[in-house]
Amino acid sequence: MIKKLLSIAFFALTVQAASAQCTPNSAYADSSFGVWPDTTENLPCAFGDVAAGYNAVIDIKTLTDTAVSVSLSGTNLDVIAYIEAFRINSVDGLPSGFTYIPNQSIWTNGGASPSFTPVQGCVSIISNQAAIQSILTANPNGIDIPFTVVVDAKVSNTNNPLANLLINNAWLSELSAVPGITAISVPGYKIRVRNSAADGCLPLAVAQIIEPVSAKGNFPNPFNKSTSIQFNSDAAKTMNLSVSNMIGKVVYSSKIQVNKGENTVNFNADQLTPGIYFYTIGDGKNSVTRRMVIASN
């Protein structure tokens, strides 16, 4: 079970109208792994009246190791996996005319196992003005388009020779024989398309965002022991709150009674190890997923 693997870190975003080939921002060279901005802050807007089109830069910082649980002959082995490299397998859900361009196809960590050192990278998400205007033709009041980043990591080896038989020198996406391990899907980001930069990146009108459930985020985030998850519901009902680790394994699930409008649920993480997790709130038909970070004490 991967506990903290989003070593690719989505750092501060900037909009550039220059070349699609981005350059990692040196301001983040001393940062540790993480995700900035969070999905609650999200990407900058794409405006129909900007001739240069859209270019959002995502700065990246890799992770060098992570805790993993591997089942071998019916026995769960808790090991440390040493991460050699990262890559983006895909960005799913981008609108037509938008694409992504990493500055490298693979970000390889420095040093050697077990003493890898993190590296920086970046990804540009780009489109031309015509693509943005085409979206606005179909959605004249603007639209928020969700997308998912699918991240992969290459395990060099582990601190356990038996576990190495299963996961040594392999990308997560290639470990189909190991139950529960796969490439990492990171949901919650949006391309927000708006008409005019002069109007700013305003939220869509309430009438345009009819969402059965929407999450504001959890506070604090990161947190040590407990956090408050804030979300809205379109009606009083029973919903499910689940928490998954970085490879999608559900580590917590419970039924919650919610009210129409704004709700707050307190989540206690005493039984979970530090790392990056995703919580999902849903009613069986509709759901929303957000990221949270459990920090070390």
N, C-alpha and C positions, 0 to 999 in steps of 0.2 A: 504494500500500500504506500503510494508516494504521498508524503506528508506536506512537502513544501515546494513542489516542483514548479513553479512558474518562474524559473530563473530568468526567462526572458522577462524583462521588466518594461512595462509600458510607461515611459517617463513623460516629462512635460512635452506637450504638443505645440508645434508652431506651424503656421501656414506660410508657405513659401511659394512664390510664383516663378521660381527659377527652375533649374534642371531637376528632373525626377530623381537623379542620383543624390541621395542625401549623405550628409557627413555627421557622424556621431557627435553629440554635444559634449564638449570637455567638462562642462559644469557638473556632469553626473559621474565623472570618473571615479570619485571616492564613495559613491553611493553603494548600498547593498541591494540585493534583489528586492523587487517590489513592483507595484503597478501604479504608475502615475500618468495621467489623471485616472481616478477611479471611474467606473461606469456611471456613477452619479454625476460626474463633471462632464465626461464624454468628449468627443471630438469637436473641433470647430465646425461652424456652419459652411455649407456650400451655397454661394449666392449667384443667382441668375444674371445679375448685371456686372459681374466681375469678368472682364475679358480674358484674364490670365487663367481662368478656370479654377481648379481646386488642387491643392497640394498640402496634405497634412503629414507631418513627419513624426514618427513614433520612435523615440530613442529607447535602446535596449541594453540591459545589463544581464549577463548570464549567471547561472548558479553552478556551483562546482560539485556538490554532493547533495544527497537527499535520503531520508529514511524510507526503506521499502520492506514490505512483507511478502515473502515468496513461499508458495506452497510446494513442498518437495516430498513425495512419497507420503502424503497425508500429514506432513508436519509443516507448521508455519515457521519460517525462518525470518527473524527481524534483522535486517542487514543495512549497511550503508552502501548506497550505489554511488559510484564516482562518475560524474557526468563529463564526457569528453567534448560534446558539441551540441548545438541547437540549430533548428531550422524551422521555417514556417511552411507547413505542408499546403495550406490553402487559407483563403479568406472567403468564407461562404456567405452568400447573401448580398454581396455588393451589387448596387444597381447597374444596369446596362451603361457602358461607357466609362465605368470606374474600374481601376485596376490597382494592384499593389506591386511595389518594386523594392525588395530588400537591397541594401548596399553590398551584401554578400549572400550567396545561396546557402552557405553554412557558416555559422559562427563557431569557430573552434577555440576552446579554452586554452589558455597558456599553461606552461609547465607540463607535468606528467603525473599520472595517477600514482599515489592517492593525494598528491599535492597540487591539483589543478588550480589555476588562478582565473578569475572571471575576466571576460572581455566585453567591449561595447560594440553595438551595432545599431542600425536604424532601418526603418521601413517607410517608404513614401506611399501614401494612398492618393491617387491622382485621377483627374478627369479634365476634359476640355469644357469650355463654356457651352458648346452645343449640347453635350450630354446633360448638363444641368438644366438647360432650358427645355429640353425634351421632357424631363421629369416634371417640370413646372407646367408644361402644356397639359399633362394629364392630371396634375395636382396643383391648380392655380393658387391655392392658399398655402402651399408648402406641404412637406411630408417628412416624417422621421422613418428612416429605413434601417432596421436592425441587421447586424451582421455578426458572424462568429469567426474568430481567429483560431485556426487549428495548429497547435504547436507540437513539435516533435523533439525528443532528446535522445542522444546516443549514450548508452551506458558503456563505459570503458571496462570496468570490472567492479567487484564489490569486495568487502572485507571478509567474505565467506566463500571458500573454494567450492562448496556445494552449490551455492546460489549462482556462481559463475557459470555452471553448466547450463543454466537456463537463460541468463540475461547478459552474458558477457559479449561485448563488441556488437551490440544490436541496437537499432532504433526502436523506440517504444511501439511505433506503428507496425513493426515487423514481429513483435512478440505475441502472435496470435495463439501460440501454444500455452502461454502463461495467463490463466484466468484473471480478468479484471485489469490487465495492463494494456493500455492503448494510447494513441496520440491524444493530446489534451485539447479539449474544446473550451474556448474562453468566450462565453456569450456576454451580452449586455451592452455592447457598443452600438452606436447609431451614426449613420450619415444623415445629418439634418439639413434638408434642402429648403432654402428660403428665397424670396424674390429679390430683395435689395439689401446690400450691405449698409445702406444709410438707415434702414429700419432696425438693424442689429439682429442678433441671433435670439429672437424671442421664442418662448414656448408656443406651440400651436394653440389655437383657440380651444377652449374646453369642449365645444361642440364637435371638434374634429378628432379628439382623442377619447373615444368611448372605450375605456379599458375596464374589463371586469375586475382586474387586480393590477395595481401598479405599486412599485416599491420606491421609497425615498432613499433607502440605504440603512445601514446600521451604525450606531453611534455609541461609544467610540469605535473607531476602526483605523488602525489595529487596536486590539484589546488583549488583556491578560486572562481574566476569569469570566467576565460576563459582558454582554452588549445588548442594546435595545434595537430591535428591528422595527422600522416604521414603514407602514404600507397603507394603501387605500383599497377598499372593496366597494363594489357597486351595490352590494346588498348584505344583509345579515345572513350568515350561513356558516357551515362547517367547512374548514379548509385544512390542508395538510402542510406542515412545515417540515422540510427535509434538508439535511446538510450532507454534502458529498465532499470527498477528498479530491485531489487533483486528477485522479484517473477515473472519477465517476462513481466510486464505491460509496453507497449511502452509509454514513456513520451515525446518523441520528434521524428519527422520524417521529412525528406526533401529530395528532388531530388538535386543531385549535378552533374555538368559537370566535367569530369576528363580527363586528358591527358594520353597518353601512357607513362609509366615509373613512375617516382616519383611524388607524389601529396601531398599537405598539405591543410587541411581544418581547419579553426578556429571554435571552438565550444564555445558558450556563455552559461553559466549555471546559469544566474541570476534568472531564474524562478524555479530552482530546489533546494531542501533542501540538506544539507550535507549528505553524505552517499556513498555507493558503487553502481556503475552503470555499465552496459555493453553497449558498442557501437558496432553496426554491419554495415559493408559496403558491399553492394552486388549489383549484376546486374540482379537479378531474377533467375539466374542459379547457381551462385557461390557467396559465401560470406565469410567473416572473422569476428570473434568476439573477442573483447579484453575488459579488465576491466579498469575502471578509478575510481578515488576517488575524490569526492568533499569535501574539508576540511571545517571545521568551520572557520569563520572569526576570 
